[in-house]
């Protein structure tokens, strides 16, 4: 009887209490490339150089994930 390959164990999760929290108001866009999904996040920010301050949409981060991981997250 042939040995059945076992599923590899997941690495241990190390919690980082200093990891930053990120809040995004919206997703600016996403695209698929090279087996990954690339998502750009934005946040609304006010410039206080004038009154009332103009509201701007600012890119705050980009996330790149393998497609299968993104599907599992969704």
Backbone bond lengths (Angstrom), bond angles and torsions (degrees), N, CA, C in turn:
res aa  C-N    CA-C-N  psi(-1)  N-CA   C-N-CA  omega(-1)  CA-C   N-CA-C  phi
1 X - - - 1.447 - - 1.532 108.64 -
2 X 1.314 116.98 131.44 1.463 121.49 -177.02 1.520 110.56 -77.52
3 X 1.338 115.13 146.14 1.459 119.20 176.01 1.522 109.42 -71.53
4 X 1.315 115.96 136.53 1.464 121.78 176.88 1.521 107.01 -89.91
5 X 1.340 116.98 123.95 1.472 117.27 -179.68 1.529 110.31 -63.41
6 X 1.311 115.89 134.62 1.461 119.82 179.23 1.518 110.01 -86.26
7 X 1.320 114.40 155.44 1.460 120.40 177.79 1.531 107.98 -70.06
8 X 1.337 118.41 132.55 1.461 119.52 179.92 1.529 110.98 -62.78
9 X 1.312 115.83 143.58 1.456 120.85 179.09 1.526 110.03 -70.55
10 X 1.331 115.58 144.32 1.460 119.90 175.82 1.517 109.28 -74.27
11 X 1.321 117.29 144.37 1.466 119.05 176.31 1.529 109.98 -63.69
12 X 1.319 116.65 155.52 1.464 121.18 177.76 1.528 109.71 -63.96
13 X 1.330 116.37 144.83 1.466 122.18 177.32 1.518 108.56 -88.77
14 X 1.325 116.68 123.11 1.457 121.86 175.96 1.519 107.91 -104.25
15 X 1.329 116.91 113.48 1.457 121.03 179.97 1.517 109.44 -75.09
16 X 1.329 116.53 134.33 1.457 121.42 178.19 1.520 107.83 -113.45
17 X 1.342 118.95 101.43 1.460 120.46 -178.20 1.525 113.19 -66.02
18 X 1.330 117.91 -12.01 1.464 120.61 178.83 1.523 112.49 -98.74
19 X 1.320 117.67 7.04 1.462 120.40 177.96 1.533 108.86 -66.32
20 X 1.317 117.88 134.78 1.469 119.60 -177.18 1.521 111.93 -72.87
21 X 1.327 115.39 147.09 1.457 121.91 170.47 1.525 106.95 -91.44
22 X 1.322 115.88 141.64 1.463 120.56 -179.26 1.524 108.36 -125.82
23 X 1.317 117.04 131.64 1.454 121.94 175.22 1.518 108.40 -114.60
24 X 1.307 116.38 128.00 1.464 121.58 178.18 1.519 108.79 -118.18
25 X 1.331 116.29 136.41 1.461 120.88 175.97 1.520 112.06 -78.52
26 X 1.328 116.68 -28.06 1.457 119.61 -173.74 1.526 110.35 -162.59
27 X 1.320 115.16 167.03 1.460 122.34 171.10 1.517 107.02 -102.08
28 X 1.321 116.35 119.99 1.458 121.31 -179.36 1.520 110.96 -71.01
29 X 1.321 116.01 -40.29 1.454 119.48 179.78 1.507 110.66 -179.18
30 X 1.317 115.03 169.03 1.463 121.37 177.45 1.511 108.79 -150.64
31 X 1.329 115.37 156.72 1.462 119.92 174.06 1.517 109.25 -155.47
32 X 1.331 114.88 159.85 1.456 121.84 179.83 1.521 108.47 -102.05
33 X 1.332 116.13 134.84 1.453 120.76 179.92 1.514 109.57 -156.85
34 X 1.316 116.48 126.24 1.458 121.46 174.60 1.518 114.25 60.17
35 X 1.335 117.98 33.69 1.458 120.93 179.95 1.517 114.37 81.01
36 X 1.336 116.97 9.07 1.459 122.01 179.31 1.524 110.03 -123.14
37 X 1.324 115.58 151.54 1.455 120.65 170.61 1.534 106.26 -101.60
38 X 1.311 115.82 134.90 1.473 122.03 -178.32 1.526 107.57 -118.30
39 X 1.335 115.72 119.37 1.463 122.29 -174.68 1.526 108.91 -118.22
40 X 1.333 116.73 132.53 1.461 122.46 177.49 1.525 108.53 -109.11
41 X 1.335 116.34 127.80 1.460 122.45 -178.28 1.527 110.69 -105.95
42 X 1.346 115.21 150.24 1.459 120.33 178.78 1.519 110.73 -132.20
43 X 1.320 115.36 160.39 1.458 123.07 176.95 1.524 107.70 -138.42
44 X 1.320 116.11 147.89 1.466 120.43 176.65 1.523 108.53 -85.50
45 X 1.319 116.41 130.26 1.464 121.24 178.65 1.518 109.13 -133.09
46 X 1.315 114.08 145.14 1.468 120.93 -179.45 1.519 108.64 -104.96
47 X 1.330 116.10 133.77 1.461 121.07 173.03 1.520 107.18 -89.00
48 X 1.330 116.70 123.65 1.459 120.74 -177.84 1.524 111.95 -94.94
49 X 1.336 116.43 26.36 1.465 120.50 177.31 1.512 111.76 -81.74
50 X 1.327 117.26 -12.36 1.463 122.30 178.38 1.520 107.61 -140.24
51 X 1.347 115.40 165.95 1.457 119.99 177.92 1.520 108.94 -128.88
52 X 1.310 120.41 118.46 1.457 125.56 -2.17 1.528 110.65 -73.68
53 X 1.293 115.55 148.54 1.465 121.02 -178.26 1.520 111.27 -73.00
54 X 1.336 116.85 139.37 1.462 119.89 178.27 1.532 111.16 -70.48
55 X 1.306 115.44 142.35 1.456 122.42 178.24 1.516 109.21 -89.96
56 X 1.330 116.30 131.46 1.462 121.64 179.22 1.515 110.06 -122.37
57 X 1.334 116.28 150.54 1.464 122.80 170.57 1.516 106.29 -96.58
58 X 1.351 117.14 121.52 1.448 122.22 -174.20 1.530 109.40 -120.80
59 X 1.327 116.95 129.89 1.456 121.11 174.29 1.521 107.56 -68.82
60 X 1.344 116.23 124.61 1.469 120.29 -177.40 1.519 113.06 -110.97
61 X 1.326 117.34 -11.11 1.451 118.16 179.25 1.512 111.95 176.72
62 X 1.318 113.92 164.04 1.458 121.45 177.38 1.516 107.38 -133.48
63 X 1.326 115.55 140.42 1.455 121.74 179.54 1.514 108.31 -121.35
64 X 1.335 116.38 129.85 1.457 121.89 175.94 1.525 106.77 -118.48
65 X 1.350 116.50 123.91 1.466 121.75 -179.28 1.499 109.88 -135.28
66 X 1.337 117.65 148.32 1.459 119.29 171.00 1.538 108.82 -61.14
67 X 1.314 117.08 144.58 1.464 121.58 -175.71 1.521 111.67 -56.50
68 X 1.346 118.28 -42.25 1.463 119.29 -178.21 1.532 112.31 -64.45
69 X 1.334 117.75 -34.80 1.458 121.13 177.04 1.538 110.47 -69.90
70 X 1.326 117.26 -39.09 1.463 121.52 177.88 1.538 110.18 -65.05
71 X 1.324 117.24 -39.88 1.469 120.28 177.62 1.529 110.23 -64.33
72 X 1.319 117.51 -40.95 1.456 120.83 179.41 1.533 110.50 -65.52
73 X 1.338 116.87 -37.14 1.462 120.71 179.19 1.520 110.75 -67.50
74 X 1.348 116.28 -38.85 1.462 120.07 -178.71 1.516 110.09 -68.15
